[in-house]
């Protein structure tokens, strides 16, 4: 499994229940979901952003739940060992829904509320 955990694998799921599995593993998995990385130094958020899903809308939902449940303050700033961000990986994978959400998503208003 190349250093992958259940959460890292679930973040790449093309199953409709993938988002629910990701959420369950974050809440009940007992791992340090925010900091665990795969063998390429990608966090679970970066893995999800880079995944070329069969359903782009579904993949966006997985990215959204990761940002929300892991309380990621700025998902565009998280980087792998090569300096690649979620936005770069999503664009490279052709995940237009994820790219649009990272640029225009509601995560930014949630960040502002937490900062005040």
C-alpha positions, 0 to 999 in steps of 0.5 A: 500500500506504499505507506498509505493509510485507510484515510489516504485510500478513502480520499481517493475513493470513487464510491458514492460513500467515499465522503462518508467513509472519510468523515467517519475515519477522521472522527473515529479513526484515531490517527493524526489525520491532519498530519499523516502523509503518503510516501510522496509527502502528500497529506490527505487533502493533497491526495484528494485534490490530486485524485482523478475521480470518475465524478468531479463533483464527488471529489469536490465533496471529499475535499470539502469535508477534509477542509471542514473536519480537519479545520484546514485554515487555508487549503491553498497553502498546504504543500507536499515535499516538492512544494506542490499545493492542493490547487496545483495538484487539482489543476494538474489532475483536471479537477475543475470542480476542486480548482473552482472550490479552492479559489472561490469556496466557502472555506475562506469565509469560515477562515475569516470567522475563526480569525475574528 
